[in-house]
Amino acid sequence: MPDAVLEVQSLRKDYISRERTVTAVDGIDFAIAPGQTVALLGGNGAGKTTTLSMLLGLLIPTSGSIRILGEDMVRHRYRALPRMNFSSPYVELPHRLTVAENLGIYARLYGVRDRKARIAAIAADMDIEALLERPAGKLSAGQKTRVTLAKALLNRPEVLLLDEPTASLDPDTADWVRQYLRRYQQDSGATILLASHNMQEVERLCDAVLMMRGGRIVDRGAPSELIARYGRQNLEEVFLDIARRPDTAPEAVSA
Ligand SMILES: Nc1ncnc2c1ncn2[C@@H]1O[C@H](COP(=O)(O)OP(=O)(O)OP(=O)(O)O)[C@@H](O)[C@H]1O
């Protein structure tokens, strides 16, 4: 795809320890066009978080290439990172700092110019104004998710990577966050890649889906295309078909 914002080729990650090697991501290829919202779907251990971590430069790929916003992410990720952001329930904010202090530090790190105004605006958007003076370590799981999303939007990212963006949110708040993300995407033209276990969320938000299993992409397409191809009613049924079909792939774990 010539004008892809995000392009991954033959990407692989082996976790190597003395006891064994786990191939978490086993040679995947995909490209995302500007302004698309794409979901990485797959069961527990399929390789979604490992993939997102490599895209962010938190993990070094065993092999393969990643280009984001035209930059080679293995060699020049610092050129692209200021134009990106991410949220993940697995990344902790410094516990003793307040929410406001955390957002202030991240705003500085990302070089946000209108820091105070931006933090105030995003705090209002994410309905976390009442939490600003609380230590980040003392928030409920759902409150933490909203603060992490606020952090992810601080620098108005052109590329947004989201690991389970509505994890721990009650249905009302989750619905509201989805609407917010959709609006953000439409207003900013951002490109979004998200990992989720929530199929309704993916059907509502995403233009395309990458189905992962055992570290590979085993199917892909628009949610409606996949639903039609599998002759199903919804994406959840497609997911179950893929997750439960016999595995023909070679064993991903070797001694
Ligand atoms: N640090 C690690 N060391 C060794 N193996 C790991 C490590 N992190 C992940 N794995 C293994 O890599 C595989 C992929 O894990 P990953 O966390 O990417 O999956 P996931 O699709 O995000 O799963 P989930 O839906 O449960 O979050 C799994 O088999 C997991 O056990």
The ligand as an SDF file (V2000), in Angstrom:
LIG
                    3D

 31 33  0  0  0  0  0  0  0  0999 V2000
    7.5580  -11.6120   28.2770 N   0  0  0  0  0  0  0  0  0  0  0  0
    7.1780  -12.7860   27.7510 C   0  0  0  0  0  0  0  0  0  0  0  0
    7.9900  -13.8660   27.8370 N   0  0  0  0  0  0  0  0  0  0  0  0
    7.6260  -15.0550   27.2900 C   0  0  0  0  0  0  0  0  0  0  0  0
    6.4550  -15.2590   26.6470 N   0  0  0  0  0  0  0  0  0  0  0  0
    5.6170  -14.2070   26.5410 C   0  0  0  0  0  0  0  0  0  0  0  0
    5.9190  -12.9150   27.0850 C   0  0  0  0  0  0  0  0  0  0  0  0
    4.8880  -12.0790   26.8220 N   0  0  0  0  0  0  0  0  0  0  0  0
    3.9840  -12.7980   26.1390 C   0  0  0  0  0  0  0  0  0  0  0  0
    4.4130  -14.0840   25.9720 N   0  0  0  0  0  0  0  0  0  0  0  0
    3.7290  -15.1580   25.2480 C   0  0  0  0  0  0  0  0  0  0  0  0
    3.5410  -14.6920   23.9030 O   0  0  0  0  0  0  0  0  0  0  0  0
    2.2720  -15.1270   23.4250 C   0  0  0  0  0  0  0  0  0  0  0  0
    1.4840  -13.9020   22.9520 C   0  0  0  0  0  0  0  0  0  0  0  0
    1.1800  -13.0950   24.0820 O   0  0  0  0  0  0  0  0  0  0  0  0
    0.4260  -11.6650   23.9400 P   0  0  0  0  0  0  0  0  0  0  0  0
    0.4420  -11.0420   25.3000 O   0  0  0  0  0  0  0  0  0  0  0  0
    1.0070  -10.9200   22.8230 O   0  0  0  0  0  0  0  0  0  0  0  0
   -1.0460  -12.1520   23.5550 O   0  0  0  0  0  0  0  0  0  0  0  0
   -2.4220  -11.3320   23.5000 P   0  0  0  0  0  0  0  0  0  0  0  0
   -3.0430  -11.6720   22.1800 O   0  0  0  0  0  0  0  0  0  0  0  0
   -2.2010   -9.9080   23.7860 O   0  0  0  0  0  0  0  0  0  0  0  0
   -3.2350  -12.0300   24.6650 O   0  0  0  0  0  0  0  0  0  0  0  0
   -4.3730  -11.4700   25.6840 P   0  0  0  0  0  0  0  0  0  0  0  0
   -5.6450  -11.3800   24.8910 O   0  0  0  0  0  0  0  0  0  0  0  0
   -4.4290  -12.5450   26.7110 O   0  0  0  0  0  0  0  0  0  0  0  0
   -3.9120  -10.1460   26.2260 O   0  0  0  0  0  0  0  0  0  0  0  0
    1.6260  -15.9060   24.5550 C   0  0  0  0  0  0  0  0  0  0  0  0
    1.8790  -17.2780   24.3380 O   0  0  0  0  0  0  0  0  0  0  0  0
    2.3550  -15.4150   25.8010 C   0  0  0  0  0  0  0  0  0  0  0  0
    2.3760  -16.4080   26.8040 O   0  0  0  0  0  0  0  0  0  0  0  0
  1  2  1  0
  2  3  1  0
  2  7  2  0
  3  4  2  0
  4  5  1  0
  5  6  2  0
  6  7  1  0
  6 10  1  0
  7  8  1  0
  8  9  2  0
  9 10  1  0
 10 11  1  0
 11 12  1  0
 11 30  1  0
 12 13  1  0
 13 14  1  0
 13 28  1  0
 14 15  1  0
 15 16  1  0
 16 17  2  0
 16 18  1  0
 16 19  1  0
 19 20  1  0
 20 21  2  0
 20 22  1  0
 20 23  1  0
 23 24  1  0
 24 25  2  0
 24 26  1  0
 24 27  1  0
 28 29  1  0
 28 30  1  0
 30 31  1  0
M  END
$$$$
